[in-house]
Amino acid sequence: MKQFSYVIKDELGIHARPAGLFAKTAKSFADTTVSITANGKTVNAGQLMKLMGLGVKQGTEVTITCEGANEEAAAAGMQAFLEANL
């Protein structure tokens, strides 16, 4: 299991466009489950509606957890996505 935390910098938080891209990125890692924890709730990062339901705003710290065969690549990929987009 690989895990890291990130503070959301985007002034709109995780809103529709980046959430869709985030979910697509999370689903792209075969044999690996990517989850996100924010505001005391944990959801599968590949499920767009659940991701949007977290209500992540600017300044919120999120924790990304990657479990599975490609967890190293998934963690690196998700961290790169967050730094580039959120």
N, C-alpha and C positions, 0 to 999 in steps of 0.2 A: 504494500500500500504506500502510495506517495501522496503527500499532503502539503499544501502551502496556503498562505493567507495573502490577501490583496485588498487594498483600500480603493474603492471606486472613485475615480477622479472626474468622470464625465458629469457635467452639470445637470444632466437629465437622468442620471442613474442608468440602470439597465432598462431601457425602453424598447419599443417594438423592433426597430431595425437591428440594433446590435444584439438583442436577445435572440432573434432568428438566426443570425450568423453564429452566435455563441452555441446555440443548440445544434446547429449543423456541424460545427467544429467538434463538439463533444461526441456526436454520433459517428464521426469519421474514424475513430480509433477502434478497430476491430478487436473483439475479445477483451474490451476494457470498459468498465462502468465508471462514468464520471459523474460525481455528485457535487452539489454546491450547498453550502450552509450559510444562511444569513438570517438575522433577526430571530434566532432560536429555532429555525426550521431548516430541514434538509430535504432536497428534492433531487431527482435525476436531472442532470444538466441538459440532457437531450430532449426533455419534454418541455416544449415552448410554453404552454399555458401554465404549467406548474412553476416554471422559471419566472414568468411574468407575475405570478401570484405572490412571489416573495416580496415584491414592492421595494426593491433595492434602490436607494437614493444615493446621491453624491455623499461621500464621506463614510459610507457603510463598509465595514470590513467583512469580506466574504472569505470562506475557507473552501478550497477546491480539493476534493479527494478523488484519486484515481486508483482503481483496483482492477487487476487483470494482467493478461499476458503482455500488453504494451503500455503498462502504467508509466514507465520512464518517459517514453515518447509523448504520451498523452499529457502528462504533467508539464513537460517542456512546451508542448504545443498550446495548451490552455493558458499558460503563463504568458507566452508570447502574444497570444490573442488579446488577453486582458491589457497588457502594456501598450499594444498598438491601437486598441479600440475603446477602452473604458478607463 
